[in-house]
Amino acid sequence: MSLRLSICVFYLLLSSAAMPAQDSSANAKQQAKDLADKARGEGSDRAKQVQDYCAAAQLQPKEKKYVDACNSYREGLINDDQAWLASAIALYKSHDLDKAESTAKLVTSYDQKLSGQARFLLDLIKNERLLNQVKAAWAKGDFTPSSHRRRPSPARIPKQPLLCLSTMSPSTTDTSIRPRSWRRPIPRELSPS
């Protein structure tokens, strides 16, 4: 009897373990379908579309339509980013900083290399603008001192002796080795006889 009971229990456990696997497969199919629908509804945000299609492709790798859509949208997004970056670089080289900045901001953060190059270009544009401001101020004469401006007084540095003679050894206090500008006549009462 115990053998029959153990076989029945084993069969029940085995069938209950197989049911969630089938249920999770149906659940994964439904999640993948929902992600693909969500990607279609994203509109103009291509980075989110790529993210959703690739998530659907990971859930259902055997579904060719999700994998193809993921690869297609990924390549399209990278090509768009490369085109935006090339356009921004060309505009920067032609010294159209406003258009170059707005074009460089269109590069998405999907590809780290391209987004890093776009951030570098944005830093170059920022530095170029600062340099142009300095050049304009220089040409205008903002950096030359004028007579009506009051110059700031130099910081007062307390006059302290360069060497403290009390801390020096007796051999270095000899007046014969001091420079001429330091030599003072020694009073007669202090001079060694």
Secondary structure, 3 states (H helix, E strand, C coil): CHHHHHHHHHHHHHHHHHHHHHHHHHHHHHHHHHHHHHHHCCCCCHHHHHHHHHHHHHHCCCCHHHHHHHHHHHHHHHHHHHHHHHHHHHHHHCCCHHHHHHHHCCCCCCCHHHHHHHHHHHHHHHHHHHHHHHHHHHHHCCCCCCCCCCCCCCCCCCCCCCCCHHHCCHHHHCHHHCCHHHCCCCCCCCCCC
